[in-house]
Amino acid sequence: MNWKNHKLKNLAKAFSSLKNAHEISNFLRDLCTLEELEEMSNRWEVVEMLNQNLSYREISEKTGMSTTTVTRIAFWLNHGEGGYKTALENLKK
């Protein structure tokens, strides 16, 4: 499956048109269910904890996510497209 398709590019353009966290939050709320927002927020929390070098077990205990999910997120943090790392770096600025 080609995930970098026209629809995803259009969605990315919509995100990039937004000017601040407030606009992005409102867009996300309109776009996603509460459950989807919770899941994405949980995944980002795991990324932040991984960036702090917490162990998978410690992250699992703190978040309630399985170590399998933490491992999957860590894989994408370290071997994905670089999106997580870019966001972490941008937040440092």
N, CA, C and O atoms as CSV, one atom per row, in Angstrom:
chain,resi,resn,atom,element,x,y,z
A,1,MET,N,N,0.832,-1.189,0.000
A,1,MET,CA,C,0.000,0.000,0.000
A,1,MET,C,C,0.875,1.250,0.000
A,1,MET,O,O,1.787,1.379,0.817
A,2,ASN,N,N,0.597,2.148,-0.900
A,2,ASN,CA,C,1.315,3.411,-0.943
A,2,ASN,C,C,0.632,4.390,0.001
A,2,ASN,O,O,-0.415,4.945,-0.330
A,3,TRP,N,N,1.214,4.603,1.166
A,3,TRP,CA,C,0.584,5.465,2.160
A,3,TRP,C,C,0.782,6.948,1.852
A,3,TRP,O,O,0.043,7.786,2.369
A,4,LYS,N,N,1.763,7.283,1.020
A,4,LYS,CA,C,1.987,8.686,0.645
A,4,LYS,C,C,1.161,9.015,-0.591
A,4,LYS,O,O,1.698,9.355,-1.645
A,5,ASN,N,N,-0.156,8.905,-0.440
A,5,ASN,CA,C,-1.055,9.124,-1.566
A,5,ASN,C,C,-1.589,10.558,-1.571
A,5,ASN,O,O,-1.262,11.363,-0.699
A,6,HIS,N,N,-2.404,10.851,-2.558
A,6,HIS,CA,C,-2.949,12.200,-2.752
A,6,HIS,C,C,-3.761,12.666,-1.538
A,6,HIS,O,O,-3.664,13.823,-1.129
A,7,LYS,N,N,-4.559,11.763,-0.970
A,7,LYS,CA,C,-5.393,12.146,0.172
A,7,LYS,C,C,-4.543,12.523,1.383
A,7,LYS,O,O,-4.844,13.493,2.077
A,8,LEU,N,N,-3.482,11.756,1.637
A,8,LEU,CA,C,-2.607,12.076,2.762
A,8,LEU,C,C,-1.878,13.394,2.520
A,8,LEU,O,O,-1.715,14.193,3.443
A,9,LYS,N,N,-1.446,13.622,1.300
A,9,LYS,CA,C,-0.783,14.886,0.986
A,9,LYS,C,C,-1.723,16.060,1.217
A,9,LYS,O,O,-1.303,17.103,1.718
A,10,ASN,N,N,-2.993,15.900,0.855
A,10,ASN,CA,C,-3.974,16.956,1.109
A,10,ASN,C,C,-4.172,17.192,2.604
A,10,ASN,O,O,-4.295,18.335,3.043
A,11,LEU,N,N,-4.203,16.117,3.381
A,11,LEU,CA,C,-4.327,16.247,4.829
A,11,LEU,C,C,-3.106,16.965,5.407
A,11,LEU,O,O,-3.246,17.838,6.264
A,12,ALA,N,N,-1.921,16.601,4.943
A,12,ALA,CA,C,-0.702,17.255,5.411
A,12,ALA,C,C,-0.722,18.752,5.078
A,12,ALA,O,O,-0.292,19.579,5.883
A,13,LYS,N,N,-1.218,19.089,3.899
A,13,LYS,CA,C,-1.342,20.502,3.521
A,13,LYS,C,C,-2.307,21.230,4.453
A,13,LYS,O,O,-2.065,22.377,4.829
A,14,ALA,N,N,-3.389,20.570,4.823
A,14,ALA,CA,C,-4.340,21.186,5.745
A,14,ALA,C,C,-3.674,21.476,7.086
A,14,ALA,O,O,-3.847,22.557,7.648
A,15,PHE,N,N,-2.908,20.502,7.600
A,15,PHE,CA,C,-2.172,20.718,8.851
A,15,PHE,C,C,-1.194,21.878,8.710
A,15,PHE,O,O,-1.101,22.732,9.592
A,16,SER,N,N,-0.474,21.905,7.610
A,16,SER,CA,C,0.547,22.940,7.450
A,16,SER,C,C,-0.061,24.327,7.272
A,16,SER,O,O,0.633,25.328,7.447
A,17,SER,N,N,-1.345,24.403,6.928
A,17,SER,CA,C,-1.991,25.705,6.781
A,17,SER,C,C,-2.382,26.315,8.127
A,17,SER,O,O,-2.682,27.506,8.209
A,18,LEU,N,N,-2.377,25.498,9.175
A,18,LEU,CA,C,-2.795,25.967,10.494
A,18,LEU,C,C,-1.643,26.711,11.165
A,18,LEU,O,O,-0.478,26.356,10.990
A,19,LYS,N,N,-1.979,27.744,11.933
A,19,LYS,CA,C,-0.971,28.681,12.404
A,19,LYS,C,C,-0.453,28.432,13.819
A,19,LYS,O,O,0.634,28.897,14.164
A,20,ASN,N,N,-1.209,27.708,14.643
A,20,ASN,CA,C,-0.768,27.542,16.032
A,20,ASN,C,C,-1.423,26.299,16.646
A,20,ASN,O,O,-2.263,25.642,16.031
A,21,ALA,N,N,-1.007,26.005,17.879
A,21,ALA,CA,C,-1.504,24.804,18.554
A,21,ALA,C,C,-3.011,24.846,18.751
A,21,ALA,O,O,-3.671,23.809,18.677
A,22,HIS,N,N,-3.565,26.022,19.000
A,22,HIS,CA,C,-5.012,26.147,19.184
A,22,HIS,C,C,-5.766,25.745,17.910
A,22,HIS,O,O,-6.735,24.988,17.972
A,23,GLU,N,N,-5.318,26.255,16.759
A,23,GLU,CA,C,-5.963,25.900,15.493
A,23,GLU,C,C,-5.818,24.413,15.199
A,23,GLU,O,O,-6.757,23.778,14.718
A,24,ILE,N,N,-4.647,23.859,15.485
A,24,ILE,CA,C,-4.414,22.433,15.243
A,24,ILE,C,C,-5.298,21.592,16.159
A,24,ILE,O,O,-5.869,20.595,15.717
A,25,SER,N,N,-5.416,21.978,17.421
A,25,SER,CA,C,-6.282,21.251,18.359
A,25,SER,C,C,-7.722,21.245,17.871
A,25,SER,O,O,-8.387,20.209,17.904
A,26,ASN,N,N,-8.201,22.385,17.422
A,26,ASN,CA,C,-9.573,22.458,16.918
A,26,ASN,C,C,-9.758,21.592,15.675
A,26,ASN,O,O,-10.775,20.913,15.531
A,27,PHE,N,N,-8.776,21.618,14.782
A,27,PHE,CA,C,-8.829,20.794,13.577
A,27,PHE,C,C,-8.847,19.310,13.942
A,27,PHE,O,O,-9.647,18.541,13.410
A,28,LEU,N,N,-7.956,18.919,14.855
A,28,LEU,CA,C,-7.901,17.522,15.285
A,28,LEU,C,C,-9.227,17.075,15.900
A,28,LEU,O,O,-9.683,15.958,15.655
A,29,ARG,N,N,-9.842,17.943,16.696
A,29,ARG,CA,C,-11.111,17.570,17.334
A,29,ARG,C,C,-12.204,17.374,16.299
A,29,ARG,O,O,-13.033,16.473,16.430
A,30,ASP,N,N,-12.209,18.216,15.267
A,30,ASP,CA,C,-13.206,18.054,14.210
A,30,ASP,C,C,-12.928,16.812,13.366
A,30,ASP,O,O,-13.859,16.170,12.880
A,31,LEU,N,N,-11.675,16.481,13.194
A,31,LEU,CA,C,-11.259,15.382,12.328
A,31,LEU,C,C,-11.400,14.010,12.986
A,31,LEU,O,O,-11.775,13.040,12.328
A,32,CYS,N,N,-11.104,13.929,14.272
A,32,CYS,CA,C,-10.955,12.632,14.949
A,32,CYS,C,C,-12.012,12.408,16.018
A,32,CYS,O,O,-12.606,13.351,16.541
A,33,THR,N,N,-12.232,11.140,16.327
A,33,THR,CA,C,-13.072,10.800,17.472
A,33,THR,C,C,-12.265,11.044,18.747
A,33,THR,O,O,-11.043,11.178,18.701
A,34,LEU,N,N,-12.958,11.099,19.879
A,34,LEU,CA,C,-12.261,11.264,21.154
A,34,LEU,C,C,-11.299,10.102,21.407
A,34,LEU,O,O,-10.213,10.293,21.954
A,35,GLU,N,N,-11.706,8.909,21.006
A,35,GLU,CA,C,-10.854,7.737,21.190
A,35,GLU,C,C,-9.578,7.844,20.344
A,35,GLU,O,O,-8.490,7.502,20.807
A,36,GLU,N,N,-9.720,8.315,19.117
A,36,GLU,CA,C,-8.549,8.492,18.248
A,36,GLU,C,C,-7.609,9.547,18.816
A,36,GLU,O,O,-6.389,9.378,18.793
A,37,LEU,N,N,-8.176,10.632,19.325
A,37,LEU,CA,C,-7.351,11.679,19.931
A,37,LEU,C,C,-6.615,11.152,21.151
A,37,LEU,O,O,-5.438,11.453,21.349
A,38,GLU,N,N,-7.302,10.368,21.968
A,38,GLU,CA,C,-6.685,9.775,23.156
A,38,GLU,C,C,-5.529,8.861,22.761
A,38,GLU,O,O,-4.454,8.917,23.359
A,39,GLU,N,N,-5.751,8.028,21.761
A,39,GLU,CA,C,-4.711,7.097,21.314
A,39,GLU,C,C,-3.497,7.849,20.769
A,39,GLU,O,O,-2.361,7.510,21.102
A,40,MET,N,N,-3.724,8.856,19.944
A,40,MET,CA,C,-2.601,9.626,19.402
A,40,MET,C,C,-1.853,10.369,20.513
A,40,MET,O,O,-0.625,10.443,20.499
A,41,SER,N,N,-2.598,10.915,21.468
A,41,SER,CA,C,-1.979,11.605,22.596
A,41,SER,C,C,-1.139,10.639,23.424
A,41,SER,O,O,-0.040,10.981,23.860
A,42,ASN,N,N,-1.655,9.439,23.638
A,42,ASN,CA,C,-0.911,8.418,24.380
A,42,ASN,C,C,0.374,8.049,23.651
A,42,ASN,O,O,1.425,7.905,24.276
A,43,ARG,N,N,0.294,7.896,22.343
A,43,ARG,CA,C,1.478,7.532,21.565
A,43,ARG,C,C,2.531,8.637,21.642
A,43,ARG,O,O,3.722,8.349,21.759
A,44,TRP,N,N,2.102,9.897,21.576
A,44,TRP,CA,C,3.058,10.995,21.672
A,44,TRP,C,C,3.689,11.035,23.068
A,44,TRP,O,O,4.879,11.322,23.201
A,45,GLU,N,N,2.900,10.749,24.101
A,45,GLU,CA,C,3.443,10.684,25.460
A,45,GLU,C,C,4.539,9.620,25.548
A,45,GLU,O,O,5.563,9.829,26.198
A,46,VAL,N,N,4.318,8.484,24.892
A,46,VAL,CA,C,5.328,7.419,24.874
A,46,VAL,C,C,6.592,7.908,24.166
A,46,VAL,O,O,7.700,7.650,24.635
A,47,VAL,N,N,6.438,8.606,23.053
A,47,VAL,CA,C,7.595,9.148,22.335
A,47,VAL,C,C,8.404,10.064,23.255
A,47,VAL,O,O,9.631,9.976,23.302
A,48,GLU,N,N,7.721,10.934,23.978
A,48,GLU,CA,C,8.421,11.848,24.885
A,48,GLU,C,C,9.162,11.085,25.985
A,48,GLU,O,O,10.277,11.451,26.357
A,49,MET,N,N,8.542,10.033,26.497
A,49,MET,CA,C,9.188,9.226,27.537
A,49,MET,C,C,10.377,8.455,26.979
A,49,MET,O,O,11.411,8.344,27.638
A,50,LEU,N,N,10.235,7.921,25.767
A,50,LEU,CA,C,11.365,7.245,25.124
A,50,LEU,C,C,12.520,8.224,24.924
A,50,LEU,O,O,13.684,7.864,25.096
A,51,ASN,N,N,12.197,9.437,24.569
A,51,ASN,CA,C,13.207,10.478,24.364
A,51,ASN,C,C,13.926,10.817,25.667
A,51,ASN,O,O,15.055,11.308,25.646
A,52,GLN,N,N,13.279,10.560,26.790
A,52,GLN,CA,C,13.886,10.765,28.109
A,52,GLN,C,C,14.630,9.518,28.589
A,52,GLN,O,O,15.099,9.455,29.726
A,53,ASN,N,N,14.725,8.532,27.702
A,53,ASN,CA,C,15.439,7.277,27.970
A,53,ASN,C,C,14.836,6.444,29.089
A,53,ASN,O,O,15.553,5.719,29.780
A,54,LEU,N,N,13.523,6.540,29.273
A,54,LEU,CA,C,12.861,5.658,30.232
A,54,LEU,C,C,12.771,4.261,29.631
A,54,LEU,O,O,12.710,4.109,28.411
A,55,SER,N,N,12.763,3.251,30.477
A,55,SER,CA,C,12.677,1.872,29.993
A,55,SER,C,C,11.278,1.591,29.477
A,55,SER,O,O,10.312,2.247,29.865
A,56,TYR,N,N,11.186,0.607,28.596
A,56,TYR,CA,C,9.889,0.212,28.051
A,56,TYR,C,C,8.942,-0.202,29.172
A,56,TYR,O,O,7.763,0.150,29.158
A,57,ARG,N,N,9.456,-0.941,30.129
A,57,ARG,CA,C,8.631,-1.410,31.245
A,57,ARG,C,C,8.116,-0.218,32.067
A,57,ARG,O,O,6.947,-0.183,32.452
A,58,GLU,N,N,8.994,0.752,32.329
A,58,GLU,CA,C,8.593,1.927,33.097
A,58,GLU,C,C,7.524,2.729,32.341
A,58,GLU,O,O,6.557,3.202,32.940
A,59,ILE,N,N,7.704,2.875,31.039
A,59,ILE,CA,C,6.723,3.586,30.215
A,59,ILE,C,C,5.392,2.845,30.234
A,59,ILE,O,O,4.333,3.460,30.358
A,60,SER,N,N,5.451,1.533,30.112
A,60,SER,CA,C,4.234,0.718,30.135
A,60,SER,C,C,3.497,0.894,31.458
A,60,SER,O,O,2.274,1.040,31.478
A,61,GLU,N,N,4.232,0.881,32.553
A,61,GLU,CA,C,3.615,1.035,33.873
A,61,GLU,C,C,2.996,2.425,34.040
A,61,GLU,O,O,1.911,2.556,34.606
A,62,LYS,N,N,3.680,3.457,33.550
A,62,LYS,CA,C,3.189,4.830,33.705
A,62,LYS,C,C,2.002,5.139,32.806
A,62,LYS,O,O,1.119,5.907,33.189
A,63,THR,N,N,1.970,4.552,31.620
A,63,THR,CA,C,0.932,4.900,30.646
A,63,THR,C,C,-0.199,3.886,30.570
A,63,THR,O,O,-1.290,4.208,30.100
A,64,GLY,N,N,0.050,2.669,31.026
A,64,GLY,CA,C,-0.938,1.611,30.891
A,64,GLY,C,C,-0.919,0.965,29.517
A,64,GLY,O,O,-1.725,0.075,29.244
A,65,MET,N,N,-0.004,1.401,28.640
A,65,MET,CA,C,0.122,0.792,27.312
A,65,MET,C,C,0.965,-0.466,27.435
A,65,MET,O,O,1.836,-0.552,28.301
A,66,SER,N,N,0.713,-1.430,26.582
A,66,SER,CA,C,1.480,-2.670,26.627
A,66,SER,C,C,2.921,-2.414,26.189
A,66,SER,O,O,3.204,-1.463,25.460
A,67,THR,N,N,3.824,-3.281,26.647
A,67,THR,CA,C,5.219,-3.146,26.215
A,67,THR,C,C,5.333,-3.400,24.716
A,67,THR,O,O,6.245,-2.883,24.071
A,68,THR,N,N,4.412,-4.193,24.152
A,68,THR,CA,C,4.394,-4.413,22.703
A,68,THR,C,C,4.130,-3.103,21.966
A,68,THR,O,O,4.788,-2.802,20.971
A,69,THR,N,N,3.170,-2.330,22.455
A,69,THR,CA,C,2.870,-1.036,21.823
A,69,THR,C,C,4.031,-0.072,22.001
A,69,THR,O,O,4.392,0.644,21.067
A,70,VAL,N,N,4.613,-0.047,23.181
A,70,VAL,CA,C,5.777,0.818,23.427
A,70,VAL,C,C,6.911,0.434,22.485
A,70,VAL,O,O,7.575,1.308,21.927
A,71,THR,N,N,7.137,-0.859,22.302
A,71,THR,CA,C,8.175,-1.334,21.388
A,71,THR,C,C,7.887,-0.898,19.958
A,71,THR,O,O,8.799,-0.490,19.240
A,72,ARG,N,N,6.641,-0.981,19.542
A,72,ARG,CA,C,6.251,-0.568,18.186
A,72,ARG,C,C,6.494,0.931,17.986
A,72,ARG,O,O,7.001,1.347,16.944
A,73,ILE,N,N,6.133,1.736,18.981
A,73,ILE,CA,C,6.355,3.180,18.889
A,73,ILE,C,C,7.845,3.476,18.842
A,73,ILE,O,O,8.285,4.337,18.080
A,74,ALA,N,N,8.626,2.765,19.655
A,74,ALA,CA,C,10.078,2.949,19.658
A,74,ALA,C,C,10.677,2.595,18.301
A,74,ALA,O,O,11.608,3.255,17.841
A,75,PHE,N,N,10.148,1.562,17.664
A,75,PHE,CA,C,10.627,1.195,16.338
A,75,PHE,C,C,10.455,2.368,15.381
A,75,PHE,O,O,11.389,2.733,14.667
A,76,TRP,N,N,9.257,2.963,15.365
A,76,TRP,CA,C,8.992,4.065,14.435
A,76,TRP,C,C,9.788,5.309,14.811
A,76,TRP,O,O,10.175,6.086,13.938
A,77,LEU,N,N,10.032,5.500,16.095
A,77,LEU,CA,C,10.875,6.622,16.527
A,77,LEU,C,C,12.285,6.469,15.969
A,77,LEU,O,O,12.897,7.443,15.530
A,78,ASN,N,N,12.792,5.248,15.990
A,78,ASN,CA,C,14.182,5.001,15.595
A,78,ASN,C,C,14.381,4.610,14.138
A,78,ASN,O,O,15.471,4.791,13.597
A,79,HIS,N,N,13.347,4.078,13.493
A,79,HIS,CA,C,13.520,3.558,12.125
A,79,HIS,C,C,12.422,4.008,11.163
A,79,HIS,O,O,12.305,3.468,10.063
A,80,GLY,N,N,11.625,4.981,11.563
A,80,GLY,CA,C,10.522,5.436,10.725
A,80,GLY,C,C,10.949,6.504,9.739
A,80,GLY,O,O,12.095,6.529,9.291
A,81,GLU,N,N,10.035,7.371,9.410
A,81,GLU,CA,C,10.260,8.431,8.430
A,81,GLU,C,C,10.929,9.663,9.037
A,81,GLU,O,O,11.260,10.605,8.318
A,82,GLY,N,N,11.128,9.660,10.354
A,82,GLY,CA,C,11.773,10.796,11.013
A,82,GLY,C,C,10.797,11.834,11.552
A,82,GLY,O,O,11.217,12.870,12.067
A,83,GLY,N,N,9.516,11.569,11.441
A,83,GLY,CA,C,8.514,12.527,11.899
A,83,GLY,C,C,8.555,12.778,13.398
A,83,GLY,O,O,8.488,13.924,13.845
A,84,TYR,N,N,8.666,11.707,14.172
A,84,TYR,CA,C,8.759,11.872,15.624
A,84,TYR,C,C,9.993,12.690,15.984
A,84,TYR,O,O,9.915,13.623,16.784
A,85,LYS,N,N,11.127,12.340,15.395
A,85,LYS,CA,C,12.372,13.037,15.721
A,85,LYS,C,C,12.322,14.506,15.310
A,85,LYS,O,O,12.821,15.373,16.027
A,86,THR,N,N,11.725,14.780,14.167
A,86,THR,CA,C,11.592,16.166,13.722
A,86,THR,C,C,10.748,16.960,14.706
A,86,THR,O,O,11.110,18.078,15.073
A,87,ALA,N,N,9.625,16.391,15.137
A,87,ALA,CA,C,8.759,17.085,16.094
A,87,ALA,C,C,9.487,17.317,17.408
A,87,ALA,O,O,9.386,18.401,17.982
A,88,LEU,N,N,10.222,16.317,17.898
A,88,LEU,CA,C,10.980,16.486,19.144
A,88,LEU,C,C,12.007,17.598,19.010
A,88,LEU,O,O,12.148,18.431,19.906
A,89,GLU,N,N,12.721,17.614,17.896
A,89,GLU,CA,C,13.724,18.661,17.660
A,89,GLU,C,C,13.084,20.034,17.549
A,89,GLU,O,O,13.595,21.006,18.105
A,90,ASN,N,N,11.978,20.121,16.841
A,90,ASN,CA,C,11.293,21.402,16.677
A,90,ASN,C,C,10.779,21.950,18.008
A,90,ASN,O,O,10.760,23.163,18.215
A,91,LEU,N,N,10.369,21.069,18.897
A,91,LEU,CA,C,9.889,21.518,20.203
A,91,LEU,C,C,11.024,22.052,21.080
A,91,LEU,O,O,10.778,22.839,21.993
A,92,LYS,N,N,12.247,21.637,20.815
A,92,LYS,CA,C,13.405,22.135,21.563
A,92,LYS,C,C,13.722,23.584,21.222
A,92,LYS,O,O,14.318,24.303,22.023
A,93,LYS,N,N,13.319,24.009,20.025
A,93,LYS,CA,C,13.665,25.343,19.532
A,93,LYS,C,C,12.882,26.429,20.230
A,93,LYS,O,O,13.059,27.609,19.928
